Amino acid sequence: MRGALAVAEDWNQTLARAQDGDPAAFATFVRHHQAMVFSLALHALRSRPAAEDLAQEVFVELYRNLARLESAAHVAAWLRRVTSHRCIDELRRPRRRLEVFTAVLPDRGEMPVPPEPFLAGRLRRLVGELTPVARMVVVLRYQEELEPSEIADVLEMSINTVKSHLRRSLAALRKGLEA
């Protein structure tokens, strides 16, 4: 257990250096969390360019808010919360530009090949049709593997609301797959 405490302390020291203006320490945090932020944005927005833009905005916001963050664990929770809320805002925004279809295709090796590509593609389409908040709840639950209580914290809503979104979303997905 001492190893985990030492790692947490190292991350907290890195945070302190970043808060003191050390660009290398901030870059360390970006490298450590960029996969989580980008993955969450990509699965929610279903567009690589939009996910890249959103991730960049989130890290700029992180830089601006470093002084308010208390620990390395707080940074991770803060990033997940800000990314989720930014995704919901982006999904609610009316589409202003058409994106090239190939821009939404994952890079080779980015996502595992599903055993049934047709079913997986259909499921992605159905998830994309959910409301922005419901889609974010589903992404956090099944892609990020968060528990309903953790999702409630990230999205700042009650656990019962999270469970309601999950129930309704799963029912809609089931119905869509049966059709």
C-alpha angles and dihedrals in degrees: 000000000000089000093060091049091050092050091049090049091050090053091048089052089050089052091051090052091048090050088052089057102265105153092197091057091050090048088053090057091047092050092047095051104029095093092053094046094045094044092050091048093045094051092046099042099031091212124102096206092047091047091050092050092047093048090051091051091049092053092047087053090048090055091051092049101041093111091059095054116097105194144359089262088053089054092055093047091045092051092049091049096046093045092050094049092045090051091051090049091049092049091052093050114096114251110262100178139030114239125212111258093235090059090073095052114104120242115259109280094012096110127024116254107255118232090238109033094185092053093045091050091049091049091051090051091050092048087050089057093057119102113271094256094044091048091051091050091051093047092049092047102043105022100034092031094224121162118242091255090054091048089051089055094046095048094035095234135119120279090239090057090051091050091048091052090049094049094047093043094049090048090051092047092048091049091048092051092048093051 
